[in-house]
Amino acid sequence: MSGRGAERILLLLEWMARQEGAVSFSDAVAALELPKSSALGLLRMLVDLGYAAREDDGRYRLCRLPGEPDDTHQAWGTLARLTDAVLHTAVREAGESGFLAVLDEDDRVRYISKLMPEREIRYDRDITVSRRAHQVTSGIVLLTGLSADRLAAYATRAAEEAGNPDLREAILSKVEDARTAGHAVNLRGVVEGAAGVAAPVLDADGCVRAALNIAGPADRMAANIDQVIAVTCESAAQATAALTAFRHRLPTR
């Protein structure tokens, strides 16, 4: 792509991001004073690359900006960077370990950020190892973002793999409780003696993109559970605000 072409695609992305809804081909041509052939080619490129979608009426709707977290899991680094300051504050206020988790393509939990508190006794976990979603608080929260069909398929598969038919309904119940409460709590974690609280981090479209998790020794967490829940939920809300601000953080022309 020539220098002029690169400039045009960036200007088109910025302009579309400032519009409230889908835009027409003629709108783009008029607003950016583009040649019709160039405008059509740029719009098609955005669709091909997953940045825009073509509506049934022929208009184009911006789906995401470069670097923005999406369903292809290709922007976890951006997600971790945008929420880093929030995680630091959460760990300081809770006095416990903090993690940011996402679902991978196999619906397993992957931790993309970890931060430890400045205290002698603290909880740690190997974040290079993925976890089964229904076994950890972060996973339960992330499962709240799945469609009904995908969640049901996950719960059925987990029950079959465990050889426990009752597990399916138990998973669905935990997910529904977390969805209603806006967070998940587990005072008896997979790791003996550990407990955790997690809350969802949403993107600008209201989709669950990550889970912010605070974890620590079970006895200490239980003694301060109300405070930890409050810190976790508030921090997740701040992380959500950071993702939303990223979507709208565009230069003014």
N, C-alpha and C positions, 0 to 999 in steps of 0.2 A: 504494500500500500504506500502511495506517495505521501509526502509531508502534508499536502493539501487534503488528501483523503483521510489521513489520521486526524487532522484537525476537525474535519467535518463530522466524523463519527463521534468524537468527544463532545462537540457542540450539540449534536443530535441527542446523545445520551443525557446531557445536562438539561436540555430543553424539555425532553419527555419527562424527566424526573420532577420538573416543576409543574407539570400539568396534573390536574386532579383526576382525570380519567383517561380513557383511550383517545388517541389522536388519529386523524385521517391523513392520508398521503398528501392531500392538497394543503392541509394545515402545516405540515412539515415543510413543504416547498415554500409556502408564503412566509412562514415565520423565520426561516433560516436563509431565505433567498437562494435556494439550491436549484440546480438544473434538475428537471424531472427525472432524467435517467439516473443521476447520481443519488437522488433521494430514494428512489425505488430500490436501488442496489444496496444502499446503507440500511434501509429498513429490513430488507430480506436477510442481510447479514446478521442483524441483531436477533432476528427470529431463529436463524440457523444456529447461533451461538448460545441460545437460551436466555438472552437478555430481554426479549420482547416476545409477545404472542399476538397472532393475528386473529381478531374477533370474527364472528360470523358475518358481521356487517362490513367487513373489510378494513376496519380501523385497527390500529396497533396499540397494544397495552404494554407498558414497561413492567417486567417481572422482577428484575433485580439489577443492581449496579455491580460493576467490577469489584471483586473482593468481598462481596456480601455473602454471608452464609446461605447455603442453599441445600436442596435435597441430594445433591451429588457428593456431599461431604468434602468438597474441594477447598473450603475456606475455613477450616478449623483454626489455622494460624491467625486469621483475622479475628475470629470469634474470641480466641484466647487473649489477643492483644487488646481488643475493645473492652474486655471485662477485667483486665488485670488490676486496675486501680480499685475497682469495687471489691474484688476478692481480697486484696490487702486490707481494706477497711473492715471487711467482714471478719477476717481472722483476728484482727486486733480487738474488735469489739466483743467477739464471742470467746476469745482466748483459747480457741480450738483450731484444729486443722481444717483447711478449706480446699475444695476441689471443684473443678468445672468438668461436667461430663456430657457426652453426646452419644447418640445411637449410631452404630456403624451399619453397613449394608446387610449384616446378618442379625440385626436387632439385638446386638450385644452392646453393653455399656463400655465406652472407652473414655478414660480420663485424659483431658488435654491440658489441664493445669493443676498444679499442686503447690500449696503454700503451708508451711508449718509455723505454729505459734512460738513465741520466745518463752518457753517454759520447759522445765527439766523433763517432766513426764508428759508425753504427747503421743498422739496416734499417728502412725504412718502406714502407707500402703504402696505397693508396687504398681504404679500407674501404667506400666508396660503390659500388664495382664488385663485382658477384657473380662467383664463379669456378665453373668446371666442377668437380664434386666429385672426379672421378678424377685431376685434375691437381695437387691440393694435399694436403698431409698431413692438414689438418683435414677435407677432404672424404672421404678414405679412411677416417678414423676414424668420421665420421658415417655412412658407408655401412654400417659394421658393425652399425648399429642397425636396418637395413631387414630386412623379411621376405625369405625366399629368393626368392619370386616377384617382389617389387618390385625387389630387387637384380638379378636376372636380366634383368628388363625394362630397367632402367637401363643395364646393361652392353651389352645388345643394341642399344639405341638409340644409345648413345655410339659403338659400333663402326660402325653404319650411317652416322651423321652424319660420322664421320671417314673413311669409306671404307676402313676397315682391319679386316677380319674377325678378325685376331689380337688386336685390342684387347680384345674381350669377355673372353677367357680371362685376359688380363693384368690386367684390372681385378678379376675375381673372385679371382685369385691374390693380388693386393695386399691386398684386403679380408680374405681369410682369414688372411694373414700378420699383419695388424694385429689381427685378432680374437684370434689365438693369443698374440701378444706383449703385447697390452694397450696398444699404442701404434704409431705409424707414424713412420718416419724418411725424409726425402728430402734428401740432401746436394747434389742438383742441382735446385733449384726451377725453377718456370716463369720467375721473374725471374732473369736471368743473374747469377751470383755470390752467390745467396741459398740458404739451406738452412733446413729446418724440422723440428720434432718436434711431434707432437700426441698427445693422449691423451683418452679419452672422459670426459665428465661425465654421470653418471647421475642420474635422479630417484629418488624414494623407492620406486618400483615396479621399479627396475632397468632402465629404458628409457634409451637414449642420447638426451640432450636437447641436448648441445652438445659441442664439442671445444675443449680448451684447447691453444693453439698457441704455442710459443716459436720465434722465427725470428731469423736474423742472417746476417752475412757467412759464406759457405760455408767459407772457410779457418779462421776463428775457431771456427765451430760444430764442424767436424771435429776440431779440436784438443781440444775440450772436450766431445765428444759424450756420453760416459758421464755426466758431471755434468748436462748439459742434459736427457738422458733421465730421470735420477733426479728432477730438479726438476719436470719436466713431469708425470710420472706421480704424484708425491706431491701436486702442486698440484691436479691433476685429481681425486684422491681427496678432497682437502679441499673442493673445490667440490661434489663429490657429497655430502659430509657436510653442507654448507650447505643444499643442496636438501632433503635428508632432514630436517634440523632444522626447516626452514621448514614442512614438512608437519605436524610434531608440535609446533610452537611455539604452543600454545593455552593460554588462561588456565585455571587450576585452580579448580573450583567447590567 
